[in-house]
Amino acid sequence: MEHCKNPWKNTCSNENIKLYIQIKGENLPICYQCWNKIADQNEDW
């Protein structure tokens, strides 16, 4: 089973994937916990 590949938190190994984000042509699985933290940040994409 695949695990979270949050590029801002390399230590996450959660397998509860919520969505995928594409960075530099690569689709990265993001878990629920990491996505909630990313979504709460004031970042421009």
mmCIF entry with sequence, helices, sheets and N, C-alpha, C, O atoms, coordinates in Angstrom:
data_MODEL
# 
_entry.id   MODEL 
# 
_entity.id                         1 
_entity.type                       polymer 
_entity.pdbx_number_of_molecules   1 
# 
_entity_poly.entity_id                      1 
_entity_poly.type                           'polypeptide(L)' 
_entity_poly.nstd_linkage                   no 
_entity_poly.nstd_monomer                   no 
_entity_poly.pdbx_seq_one_letter_code       MEHCKNPWKNTCSNENIKLYIQIKGENLPICYQCWNKIADQNEDW 
_entity_poly.pdbx_seq_one_letter_code_can   MEHCKNPWKNTCSNENIKLYIQIKGENLPICYQCWNKIADQNEDW 
_entity_poly.pdbx_strand_id                 A 
# 
loop_
_entity_poly_seq.entity_id 
_entity_poly_seq.num 
_entity_poly_seq.mon_id 
_entity_poly_seq.hetero 
1 1  MET n 
1 2  GLU n 
1 3  HIS n 
1 4  CYS n 
1 5  LYS n 
1 6  ASN n 
1 7  PRO n 
1 8  TRP n 
1 9  LYS n 
1 10 ASN n 
1 11 THR n 
1 12 CYS n 
1 13 SER n 
1 14 ASN n 
1 15 GLU n 
1 16 ASN n 
1 17 ILE n 
1 18 LYS n 
1 19 LEU n 
1 20 TYR n 
1 21 ILE n 
1 22 GLN n 
1 23 ILE n 
1 24 LYS n 
1 25 GLY n 
1 26 GLU n 
1 27 ASN n 
1 28 LEU n 
1 29 PRO n 
1 30 ILE n 
1 31 CYS n 
1 32 TYR n 
1 33 GLN n 
1 34 CYS n 
1 35 TRP n 
1 36 ASN n 
1 37 LYS n 
1 38 ILE n 
1 39 ALA n 
1 40 ASP n 
1 41 GLN n 
1 42 ASN n 
1 43 GLU n 
1 44 ASP n 
1 45 TRP n 
# 
_struct_asym.id          A 
_struct_asym.entity_id   1 
# 
_struct_conf.conf_type_id            HELX_P 
_struct_conf.id                      HELX_P1 
_struct_conf.pdbx_PDB_helix_id       AA1 
_struct_conf.beg_label_comp_id       TYR 
_struct_conf.beg_label_asym_id       A 
_struct_conf.beg_label_seq_id        32 
_struct_conf.pdbx_beg_PDB_ins_code   ? 
_struct_conf.end_label_comp_id       ASP 
_struct_conf.end_label_asym_id       A 
_struct_conf.end_label_seq_id        40 
_struct_conf.pdbx_end_PDB_ins_code   ? 
_struct_conf.beg_auth_comp_id        TYR 
_struct_conf.beg_auth_asym_id        A 
_struct_conf.beg_auth_seq_id         32 
_struct_conf.end_auth_comp_id        ASP 
_struct_conf.end_auth_asym_id        A 
_struct_conf.end_auth_seq_id         40 
_struct_conf.pdbx_PDB_helix_class    1 
_struct_conf.details                 ? 
_struct_conf.pdbx_PDB_helix_length   9 
# 
_struct_conf_type.id          HELX_P 
_struct_conf_type.criteria    ? 
_struct_conf_type.reference   ? 
# 
_struct_sheet.id               AA1 
_struct_sheet.type             ? 
_struct_sheet.number_strands   2 
_struct_sheet.details          ? 
# 
_struct_sheet_order.sheet_id     AA1 
_struct_sheet_order.range_id_1   1 
_struct_sheet_order.range_id_2   2 
_struct_sheet_order.offset       ? 
_struct_sheet_order.sense        anti-parallel 
# 
loop_
_struct_sheet_range.sheet_id 
_struct_sheet_range.id 
_struct_sheet_range.beg_label_comp_id 
_struct_sheet_range.beg_label_asym_id 
_struct_sheet_range.beg_label_seq_id 
_struct_sheet_range.pdbx_beg_PDB_ins_code 
_struct_sheet_range.end_label_comp_id 
_struct_sheet_range.end_label_asym_id 
_struct_sheet_range.end_label_seq_id 
_struct_sheet_range.pdbx_end_PDB_ins_code 
_struct_sheet_range.beg_auth_comp_id 
_struct_sheet_range.beg_auth_asym_id 
_struct_sheet_range.beg_auth_seq_id 
_struct_sheet_range.end_auth_comp_id 
_struct_sheet_range.end_auth_asym_id 
_struct_sheet_range.end_auth_seq_id 
AA1 1 ILE A 17 ? ILE A 23 ? ILE A 17 ILE A 23 
AA1 2 GLU A 26 ? CYS A 31 ? GLU A 26 CYS A 31 
# 
loop_
_atom_site.group_PDB 
_atom_site.id 
_atom_site.type_symbol 
_atom_site.label_atom_id 
_atom_site.label_alt_id 
_atom_site.label_comp_id 
_atom_site.label_asym_id 
_atom_site.label_entity_id 
_atom_site.label_seq_id 
_atom_site.pdbx_PDB_ins_code 
_atom_site.Cartn_x 
_atom_site.Cartn_y 
_atom_site.Cartn_z 
_atom_site.occupancy 
_atom_site.B_iso_or_equiv 
_atom_site.pdbx_formal_charge 
_atom_site.auth_seq_id 
_atom_site.auth_comp_id 
_atom_site.auth_asym_id 
_atom_site.auth_atom_id 
_atom_site.pdbx_PDB_model_num 
ATOM 1   N N  . MET A 1 1  ? 0.843  -1.176 0.000   1.00 0.00 ? 1  MET A N  1 
ATOM 2   C CA . MET A 1 1  ? 0.000  0.000  0.000   1.00 0.00 ? 1  MET A CA 1 
ATOM 3   C C  . MET A 1 1  ? 0.892  1.245  0.000   1.00 0.00 ? 1  MET A C  1 
ATOM 4   O O  . MET A 1 1  ? 1.937  1.258  0.651   1.00 0.00 ? 1  MET A O  1 
ATOM 5   N N  . GLU A 1 2  ? 0.487  2.281  -0.721  1.00 0.00 ? 2  GLU A N  1 
ATOM 6   C CA . GLU A 1 2  ? 1.313  3.486  -0.769  1.00 0.00 ? 2  GLU A CA 1 
ATOM 7   C C  . GLU A 1 2  ? 1.098  4.352  0.468   1.00 0.00 ? 2  GLU A C  1 
ATOM 8   O O  . GLU A 1 2  ? 0.080  4.244  1.152   1.00 0.00 ? 2  GLU A O  1 
ATOM 9   N N  . HIS A 1 3  ? 2.061  5.198  0.737   1.00 0.00 ? 3  HIS A N  1 
ATOM 10  C CA . HIS A 1 3  ? 1.988  6.074  1.901   1.00 0.00 ? 3  HIS A CA 1 
ATOM 11  C C  . HIS A 1 3  ? 2.146  7.523  1.470   1.00 0.00 ? 3  HIS A C  1 
ATOM 12  O O  . HIS A 1 3  ? 2.514  7.813  0.331   1.00 0.00 ? 3  HIS A O  1 
ATOM 13  N N  . CYS A 1 4  ? 1.868  8.410  2.381   1.00 0.00 ? 4  CYS A N  1 
ATOM 14  C CA . CYS A 1 4  ? 1.941  9.844  2.131   1.00 0.00 ? 4  CYS A CA 1 
ATOM 15  C C  . CYS A 1 4  ? 3.356  10.233 1.700   1.00 0.00 ? 4  CYS A C  1 
ATOM 16  O O  . CYS A 1 4  ? 4.345  9.774  2.271   1.00 0.00 ? 4  CYS A O  1 
ATOM 17  N N  . LYS A 1 5  ? 3.427  11.078 0.690   1.00 0.00 ? 5  LYS A N  1 
ATOM 18  C CA . LYS A 1 5  ? 4.719  11.595 0.224   1.00 0.00 ? 5  LYS A CA 1 
ATOM 19  C C  . LYS A 1 5  ? 4.703  13.116 0.246   1.00 0.00 ? 5  LYS A C  1 
ATOM 20  O O  . LYS A 1 5  ? 5.050  13.775 -0.733  1.00 0.00 ? 5  LYS A O  1 
ATOM 21  N N  . ASN A 1 6  ? 4.295  13.651 1.378   1.00 0.00 ? 6  ASN A N  1 
ATOM 22  C CA . ASN A 1 6  ? 4.245  15.097 1.566   1.00 0.00 ? 6  ASN A CA 1 
ATOM 23  C C  . ASN A 1 6  ? 5.656  15.667 1.394   1.00 0.00 ? 6  ASN A C  1 
ATOM 24  O O  . ASN A 1 6  ? 6.553  15.319 2.162   1.00 0.00 ? 6  ASN A O  1 
ATOM 25  N N  . PRO A 1 7  ? 5.868  16.541 0.396   1.00 0.00 ? 7  PRO A N  1 
ATOM 26  C CA . PRO A 1 7  ? 7.214  17.071 0.162   1.00 0.00 ? 7  PRO A CA 1 
ATOM 27  C C  . PRO A 1 7  ? 7.699  18.008 1.258   1.00 0.00 ? 7  PRO A C  1 
ATOM 28  O O  . PRO A 1 7  ? 8.893  18.300 1.324   1.00 0.00 ? 7  PRO A O  1 
ATOM 29  N N  . TRP A 1 8  ? 6.807  18.488 2.120   1.00 0.00 ? 8  TRP A N  1 
ATOM 30  C CA . TRP A 1 8  ? 7.188  19.384 3.206   1.00 0.00 ? 8  TRP A CA 1 
ATOM 31  C C  . TRP A 1 8  ? 7.342  18.645 4.534   1.00 0.00 ? 8  TRP A C  1 
ATOM 32  O O  . TRP A 1 8  ? 7.768  19.233 5.528   1.00 0.00 ? 8  TRP A O  1 
ATOM 33  N N  . LYS A 1 9  ? 6.995  17.355 4.552   1.00 0.00 ? 9  LYS A N  1 
ATOM 34  C CA . LYS A 1 9  ? 7.134  16.541 5.767   1.00 0.00 ? 9  LYS A CA 1 
ATOM 35  C C  . LYS A 1 9  ? 7.546  15.137 5.327   1.00 0.00 ? 9  LYS A C  1 
ATOM 36  O O  . LYS A 1 9  ? 6.708  14.243 5.208   1.00 0.00 ? 9  LYS A O  1 
ATOM 37  N N  . ASN A 1 10 ? 8.815  14.956 5.093   1.00 0.00 ? 10 ASN A N  1 
ATOM 38  C CA . ASN A 1 10 ? 9.330  13.704 4.536   1.00 0.00 ? 10 ASN A CA 1 
ATOM 39  C C  . ASN A 1 10 ? 9.181  12.504 5.456   1.00 0.00 ? 10 ASN A C  1 
ATOM 40  O O  . ASN A 1 10 ? 9.364  11.370 5.015   1.00 0.00 ? 10 ASN A O  1 
ATOM 41  N N  . THR A 1 11 ? 8.856  12.723 6.714   1.00 0.00 ? 11 THR A N  1 
ATOM 42  C CA . THR A 1 11 ? 8.789  11.617 7.662   1.00 0.00 ? 11 THR A CA 1 
ATOM 43  C C  . THR A 1 11 ? 7.405  10.987 7.762   1.00 0.00 ? 11 THR A C  1 
ATOM 44  O O  . THR A 1 11 ? 7.241  9.997  8.474   1.00 0.00 ? 11 THR A O  1 
ATOM 45  N N  . CYS A 1 12 ? 6.403  11.532 7.068   1.00 0.00 ? 12 CYS A N  1 
ATOM 46  C CA . CYS A 1 12 ? 5.046  10.997 7.176   1.00 0.00 ? 12 CYS A CA 1 
ATOM 47  C C  . CYS A 1 12 ? 4.946  9.659  6.442   1.00 0.00 ? 12 CYS A C  1 
ATOM 48  O O  . CYS A 1 12 ? 5.356  9.545  5.287   1.00 0.00 ? 12 CYS A O  1 
ATOM 49  N N  . SER A 1 13 ? 4.405  8.662  7.114   1.00 0.00 ? 13 SER A N  1 
ATOM 50  C CA . SER A 1 13 ? 4.229  7.340  6.490   1.00 0.00 ? 13 SER A CA 1 
ATOM 51  C C  . SER A 1 13 ? 2.771  6.890  6.555   1.00 0.00 ? 13 SER A C  1 
ATOM 52  O O  . SER A 1 13 ? 2.479  5.703  6.413   1.00 0.00 ? 13 SER A O  1 
ATOM 53  N N  . ASN A 1 14 ? 1.862  7.834  6.769   1.00 0.00 ? 14 ASN A N  1 
ATOM 54  C CA . ASN A 1 14 ? 0.434  7.547  6.861   1.00 0.00 ? 14 ASN A CA 1 
ATOM 55  C C  . ASN A 1 14 ? -0.072 6.979  5.531   1.00 0.00 ? 14 ASN A C  1 
ATOM 56  O O  . ASN A 1 14 ? 0.298  7.473  4.466   1.00 0.00 ? 14 ASN A O  1 
ATOM 57  N N  . GLU A 1 15 ? -0.908 5.956  5.590   1.00 0.00 ? 15 GLU A N  1 
ATOM 58  C CA . GLU A 1 15 ? -1.441 5.312  4.388   1.00 0.00 ? 15 GLU A CA 1 
ATOM 59  C C  . GLU A 1 15 ? -2.879 5.730  4.092   1.00 0.00 ? 15 GLU A C  1 
ATOM 60  O O  . GLU A 1 15 ? -3.486 5.220  3.151   1.00 0.00 ? 15 GLU A O  1 
ATOM 61  N N  . ASN A 1 16 ? -3.431 6.650  4.881   1.00 0.00 ? 16 ASN A N  1 
ATOM 62  C CA . ASN A 1 16 ? -4.804 7.122  4.707   1.00 0.00 ? 16 ASN A CA 1 
ATOM 63  C C  . ASN A 1 16 ? -4.793 8.294  3.716   1.00 0.00 ? 16 ASN A C  1 
ATOM 64  O O  . ASN A 1 16 ? -4.872 9.453  4.124   1.00 0.00 ? 16 ASN A O  1 
ATOM 65  N N  . ILE A 1 17 ? -4.696 7.991  2.418   1.00 0.00 ? 17 ILE A N  1 
ATOM 66  C CA . ILE A 1 17 ? -4.514 8.991  1.371   1.00 0.00 ? 17 ILE A CA 1 
ATOM 67  C C  . ILE A 1 17 ? -5.822 9.725  1.078   1.00 0.00 ? 17 ILE A C  1 
ATOM 68  O O  . ILE A 1 17 ? -6.868 9.105  0.888   1.00 0.00 ? 17 ILE A O  1 
ATOM 69  N N  . LYS A 1 18 ? -5.743 11.057 1.047   1.00 0.00 ? 18 LYS A N  1 
ATOM 70  C CA . LYS A 1 18 ? -6.914 11.889 0.746   1.00 0.00 ? 18 LYS A CA 1 
ATOM 71  C C  . LYS A 1 18 ? -6.912 12.325 -0.715  1.00 0.00 ? 18 LYS A C  1 
ATOM 72  O O  . LYS A 1 18 ? -7.953 12.310 -1.371  1.00 0.00 ? 18 LYS A O  1 
ATOM 73  N N  . LEU A 1 19 ? -5.743 12.714 -1.226  1.00 0.00 ? 19 LEU A N  1 
ATOM 74  C CA . LEU A 1 19 ? -5.666 13.220 -2.590  1.00 0.00 ? 19 LEU A CA 1 
ATOM 75  C C  . LEU A 1 19 ? -4.233 13.146 -3.093  1.00 0.00 ? 19 LEU A C  1 
ATOM 76  O O  . LEU A 1 19 ? -3.317 12.742 -2.376  1.00 0.00 ? 19 LEU A O  1 
ATOM 77  N N  . TYR A 1 20 ? -4.072 13.542 -4.330  1.00 0.00 ? 20 TYR A N  1 
ATOM 78  C CA . TYR A 1 20 ? -2.749 13.596 -4.949  1.00 0.00 ? 20 TYR A CA 1 
ATOM 79  C C  . TYR A 1 20 ? -2.491 15.028 -5.390  1.00 0.00 ? 20 TYR A C  1 
ATOM 80  O O  . TYR A 1 20 ? -3.395 15.714 -5.866  1.00 0.00 ? 20 TYR A O  1 
ATOM 81  N N  . ILE A 1 21 ? -1.248 15.473 -5.227  1.00 0.00 ? 21 ILE A N  1 
ATOM 82  C CA . ILE A 1 21 ? -0.854 16.764 -5.775  1.00 0.00 ? 21 ILE A CA 1 
ATOM 83  C C  . ILE A 1 21 ? 0.253  16.505 -6.785  1.00 0.00 ? 21 ILE A C  1 
ATOM 84  O O  . ILE A 1 21 ? 1.006  15.539 -6.660  1.00 0.00 ? 21 ILE A O  1 
ATOM 85  N N  . GLN A 1 22 ? 0.345  17.365 -7.776  1.00 0.00 ? 22 GLN A N  1 
ATOM 86  C CA . GLN A 1 22 ? 1.368  17.192 -8.798  1.00 0.00 ? 22 GLN A CA 1 
ATOM 87  C C  . GLN A 1 22 ? 2.427  18.269 -8.620  1.00 0.00 ? 22 GLN A C  1 
ATOM 88  O O  . GLN A 1 22 ? 2.137  19.465 -8.645  1.00 0.00 ? 22 GLN A O  1 
ATOM 89  N N  . ILE A 1 23 ? 3.657  17.816 -8.439  1.00 0.00 ? 23 ILE A N  1 
ATOM 90  C CA . ILE A 1 23 ? 4.792  18.718 -8.300  1.00 0.00 ? 23 ILE A CA 1 
ATOM 91  C C  . ILE A 1 23 ? 5.881  18.248 -9.252  1.00 0.00 ? 23 ILE A C  1 
ATOM 92  O O  . ILE A 1 23 ? 6.322  17.100 -9.195  1.00 0.00 ? 23 ILE A O  1 
ATOM 93  N N  . LYS A 1 24 ? 6.306  19.155 -10.130 1.00 0.00 ? 24 LYS A N  1 
ATOM 94  C CA . LYS A 1 24 ? 7.351  18.859 -11.115 1.00 0.00 ? 24 LYS A CA 1 
ATOM 95  C C  . LYS A 1 24 ? 7.026  17.607 -11.915 1.00 0.00 ? 24 LYS A C  1 
ATOM 96  O O  . LYS A 1 24 ? 7.911  16.796 -12.190 1.00 0.00 ? 24 LYS A O  1 
ATOM 97  N N  . GLY A 1 25 ? 5.759  17.446 -12.292 1.00 0.00 ? 25 GLY A N  1 
ATOM 98  C CA . GLY A 1 25 ? 5.333  16.330 -13.129 1.00 0.00 ? 25 GLY A CA 1 
ATOM 99  C C  . GLY A 1 25 ? 5.127  15.019 -12.394 1.00 0.00 ? 25 GLY A C  1 
ATOM 100 O O  . GLY A 1 25 ? 4.781  14.016 -13.019 1.00 0.00 ? 25 GLY A O  1 
ATOM 101 N N  . GLU A 1 26 ? 5.328  15.002 -11.096 1.00 0.00 ? 26 GLU A N  1 
ATOM 102 C CA . GLU A 1 26 ? 5.161  13.774 -10.307 1.00 0.00 ? 26 GLU A CA 1 
ATOM 103 C C  . GLU A 1 26 ? 3.909  13.888 -9.441  1.00 0.00 ? 26 GLU A C  1 
ATOM 104 O O  . GLU A 1 26 ? 3.711  14.895 -8.761  1.00 0.00 ? 26 GLU A O  1 
ATOM 105 N N  . ASN A 1 27 ? 3.061  12.853 -9.465  1.00 0.00 ? 27 ASN A N  1 
ATOM 106 C CA . ASN A 1 27 ? 1.867  12.807 -8.619  1.00 0.00 ? 27 ASN A CA 1 
ATOM 107 C C  . ASN A 1 27 ? 2.242  12.254 -7.252  1.00 0.00 ? 27 ASN A C  1 
ATOM 108 O O  . ASN A 1 27 ? 2.731  11.129 -7.142  1.00 0.00 ? 27 ASN A O  1 
ATOM 109 N N  . LEU A 1 28 ? 2.013  13.042 -6.219  1.00 0.00 ? 28 LEU A N  1 
ATOM 110 C CA . LEU A 1 28 ? 2.375  12.651 -4.859  1.00 0.00 ? 28 LEU A CA 1 
ATOM 111 C C  . LEU A 1 28 ? 1.123  12.419 -4.025  1.00 0.00 ? 28 LEU A C  1 
ATOM 112 O O  . LEU A 1 28 ? 0.264  13.298 -3.952  1.00 0.00 ? 28 LEU A O  1 
ATOM 113 N N  . PRO A 1 29 ? 1.000  11.235 -3.385  1.00 0.00 ? 29 PRO A N  1 
ATOM 114 C CA . PRO A 1 29 ? -0.136 10.988 -2.500  1.00 0.00 ? 29 PRO A CA 1 
ATOM 115 C C  . PRO A 1 29 ? 0.026  11.780 -1.205  1.00 0.00 ? 29 PRO A C  1 
ATOM 116 O O  . PRO A 1 29 ? 1.110  11.837 -0.625  1.00 0.00 ? 29 PRO A O  1 
ATOM 117 N N  . ILE A 1 30 ? -1.073 12.389 -0.766  1.00 0.00 ? 30 ILE A N  1 
ATOM 118 C CA . ILE A 1 30 ? -1.071 13.192 0.459   1.00 0.00 ? 30 ILE A CA 1 
ATOM 119 C C  . ILE A 1 30 ? -2.159 12.658 1.387   1.00 0.00 ? 30 ILE A C  1 
ATOM 120 O O  . ILE A 1 30 ? -3.301 12.476 0.965   1.00 0.00 ? 30 ILE A O  1 
ATOM 121 N N  . CYS A 1 31 ? -1.810 12.409 2.641   1.00 0.00 ? 31 CYS A N  1 
ATOM 122 C CA . CYS A 1 31 ? -2.770 11.862 3.605   1.00 0.00 ? 31 CYS A CA 1 
ATOM 123 C C  . CYS A 1 31 ? -3.678 12.967 4.155   1.00 0.00 ? 31 CYS A C  1 
ATOM 124 O O  . CYS A 1 31 ? -3.431 14.154 3.941   1.00 0.00 ? 31 CYS A O  1 
ATOM 125 N N  . TYR A 1 32 ? -4.729 12.554 4.865   1.00 0.00 ? 32 TYR A N  1 
ATOM 126 C CA . TYR A 1 32 ? -5.694 13.492 5.447   1.00 0.00 ? 32 TYR A CA 1 
ATOM 127 C C  . TYR A 1 32 ? -5.018 14.487 6.383   1.00 0.00 ? 32 TYR A C  1 
ATOM 128 O O  . TYR A 1 32 ? -5.273 15.688 6.294   1.00 0.00 ? 32 TYR A O  1 
ATOM 129 N N  . GLN A 1 33 ? -4.160 14.005 7.277   1.00 0.00 ? 33 GLN A N  1 
ATOM 130 C CA . GLN A 1 33 ? -3.522 14.890 8.259   1.00 0.00 ? 33 GLN A CA 1 
ATOM 131 C C  . GLN A 1 33 ? -2.651 15.937 7.584   1.00 0.00 ? 33 GLN A C  1 
ATOM 132 O O  . GLN A 1 33 ? -2.735 17.124 7.897   1.00 0.00 ? 33 GLN A O  1 
ATOM 133 N N  . CYS A 1 34 ? -1.817 15.489 6.659   1.00 0.00 ? 34 CYS A N  1 
ATOM 134 C CA . CYS A 1 34 ? -0.924 16.433 5.982   1.00 0.00 ? 34 CYS A CA 1 
ATOM 135 C C  . CYS A 1 34 ? -1.712 17.417 5.134   1.00 0.00 ? 34 CYS A C  1 
ATOM 136 O O  . CYS A 1 34 ? -1.382 18.602 5.089   1.00 0.00 ? 34 CYS A O  1 
ATOM 137 N N  . TRP A 1 35 ? -2.758 16.934 4.456   1.00 0.00 ? 35 TRP A N  1 
ATOM 138 C CA . TRP A 1 35 ? -3.536 17.849 3.622   1.00 0.00 ? 35 TRP A CA 1 
ATOM 139 C C  . TRP A 1 35 ? -4.200 18.931 4.462   1.00 0.00 ? 35 TRP A C  1 
ATOM 140 O O  . TRP A 1 35 ? -4.240 20.090 4.051   1.00 0.00 ? 35 TRP A O  1 
ATOM 141 N N  . ASN A 1 36 ? -4.719 18.573 5.629   1.00 0.00 ? 36 ASN A N  1 
ATOM 142 C CA . ASN A 1 36 ? -5.335 19.576 6.498   1.00 0.00 ? 36 ASN A CA 1 
ATOM 143 C C  . ASN A 1 36 ? -4.318 20.643 6.904   1.00 0.00 ? 36 ASN A C  1 
ATOM 144 O O  . ASN A 1 36 ? -4.653 21.826 6.964   1.00 0.00 ? 36 ASN A O  1 
ATOM 145 N N  . LYS A 1 37 ? -3.085 20.233 7.180   1.00 0.00 ? 37 LYS A N  1 
ATOM 146 C CA . LYS A 1 37 ? -2.039 21.192 7.546   1.00 0.00 ? 37 LYS A CA 1 
ATOM 147 C C  . LYS A 1 37 ? -1.655 22.053 6.347   1.00 0.00 ? 37 LYS A C  1 
ATOM 148 O O  . LYS A 1 37 ? -1.474 23.263 6.486   1.00 0.00 ? 37 LYS A O  1 
ATOM 149 N N  . ILE A 1 38 ? -1.528 21.441 5.174   1.00 0.00 ? 38 ILE A N  1 
ATOM 150 C CA . ILE A 1 38 ? -1.185 22.186 3.959   1.00 0.00 ? 38 ILE A CA 1 
ATOM 151 C C  . ILE A 1 38 ? -2.287 23.187 3.630   1.00 0.00 ? 38 ILE A C  1 
ATOM 152 O O  . ILE A 1 38 ? -2.005 24.342 3.311   1.00 0.00 ? 38 ILE A O  1 
ATOM 153 N N  . ALA A 1 39 ? -3.535 22.747 3.709   1.00 0.00 ? 39 ALA A N  1 
ATOM 154 C CA . ALA A 1 39 ? -4.667 23.604 3.353   1.00 0.00 ? 39 ALA A CA 1 
ATOM 155 C C  . ALA A 1 39 ? -4.804 24.794 4.302   1.00 0.00 ? 39 ALA A C  1 
ATOM 156 O O  . ALA A 1 39 ? -5.316 25.840 3.902   1.00 0.00 ? 39 ALA A O  1 
ATOM 157 N N  . ASP A 1 40 ? -4.360 24.654 5.539   1.00 0.00 ? 40 ASP A N  1 
ATOM 158 C CA . ASP A 1 40 ? -4.450 25.740 6.512   1.00 0.00 ? 40 ASP A CA 1 
ATOM 159 C C  . ASP A 1 40 ? -3.331 26.768 6.359   1.00 0.00 ? 40 ASP A C  1 
ATOM 160 O O  . ASP A 1 40 ? -3.413 27.858 6.925   1.00 0.00 ? 40 ASP A O  1 
ATOM 161 N N  . GLN A 1 41 ? -2.292 26.433 5.603   1.00 0.00 ? 41 GLN A N  1 
ATOM 162 C CA . GLN A 1 41 ? -1.178 27.354 5.398   1.00 0.00 ? 41 GLN A CA 1 
ATOM 163 C C  . GLN A 1 41 ? -1.575 28.443 4.413   1.00 0.00 ? 41 GLN A C  1 
ATOM 164 O O  . GLN A 1 41 ? -2.460 28.250 3.581   1.00 0.00 ? 41 GLN A O  1 
ATOM 165 N N  . ASN A 1 42 ? -0.922 29.570 4.515   1.00 0.00 ? 42 ASN A N  1 
ATOM 166 C CA . ASN A 1 42 ? -1.168 30.679 3.599   1.00 0.00 ? 42 ASN A CA 1 
ATOM 167 C C  . ASN A 1 42 ? -0.131 30.614 2.478   1.00 0.00 ? 42 ASN A C  1 
ATOM 168 O O  . ASN A 1 42 ? 0.752  31.467 2.389   1.00 0.00 ? 42 ASN A O  1 
ATOM 169 N N  . GLU A 1 43 ? -0.247 29.595 1.627   1.00 0.00 ? 43 GLU A N  1 
ATOM 170 C CA . GLU A 1 43 ? 0.700  29.380 0.533   1.00 0.00 ? 43 GLU A CA 1 
ATOM 171 C C  . GLU A 1 43 ? 0.021  29.615 -0.804  1.00 0.00 ? 43 GLU A C  1 
ATOM 172 O O  . GLU A 1 43 ? -1.153 29.288 -0.977  1.00 0.00 ? 43 GLU A O  1 
ATOM 173 N N  . ASP A 1 44 ? 0.752  30.175 -1.740  1.00 0.00 ? 44 ASP A N  1 
ATOM 174 C CA . ASP A 1 44 ? 0.276  30.298 -3.117  1.00 0.00 ? 44 ASP A CA 1 
ATOM 175 C C  . ASP A 1 44 ? 0.813  29.128 -3.916  1.00 0.00 ? 44 ASP A C  1 
ATOM 176 O O  . ASP A 1 44 ? 1.968  28.731 -3.756  1.00 0.00 ? 44 ASP A O  1 
ATOM 177 N N  . TRP A 1 45 ? -0.030 28.578 -4.779  1.00 0.00 ? 45 TRP A N  1 
ATOM 178 C CA . TRP A 1 45 ? 0.376  27.434 -5.599  1.00 0.00 ? 45 TRP A CA 1 
ATOM 179 C C  . TRP A 1 45 ? 0.568  27.890 -7.011  1.00 0.00 ? 45 TRP A C  1 
ATOM 180 O O  . TRP A 1 45 ? 0.912  27.087 -7.878  1.00 0.00 ? 45 TRP A O  1 
# 
